Amino acid sequence: MKLPADLAKHSAKEFLQTFKSLYEHTPCFVEQALAEAMSDKKSNNLEFFHQLLSEIMLQADRDIQDSLIKAHPMLAGKKAQRDELTDFSKTEQNSAGLSDCSESEIKLFEELNEKYYAKFNFPFIMAVKEKDKTEILANFRKRQENSAEQERDNALNEINKIAWLRIKEIYAA
């Protein structure tokens, strides 16, 4: 796999196809990074490339950010149960053991998801890859106590962590 700058120079279409799913159903950040990646060899450094994407996302219009946040599935939620997750989300939730929940765990996640969504009007977002159910549930409960603005900031930071993990997965890094 070509590194980001090399891939952008080789084929804009291939670049966009490779990275379009870094941000859940929101490819506009990758589209905005294309010109920079084409013109700056530093984008071959995966950490630099991730920082570029992170800055683009964090500087985006609030409505776009809110749409991105709401595009994320609920953890161990209905989409997961109906096998309607993106490939990345499915891999991430599986790695955290969320595909192996007991009936009581599914019920607990559903209750926490509903309570969280009712309070914040968006799904609980956490980079769950390399985490386990216990850590996820502890974070779920702890973050319920935050203000809406704190949780919005947490969601955006977690989304950038997810994007980093996805970049690493693409490059098996």
PyMOL commands that set and color helices and strands:
alter all, ss='L'
color gray80, all
select helices_A, chain A and resi 4-10+12-19+28-39+41-44+46-58+62-71+78-81+87-95+98-100+103-120+133-143+148-170
alter helices_A, ss='H'
color red, helices_A
deselect
rebuild
show_as cartoon
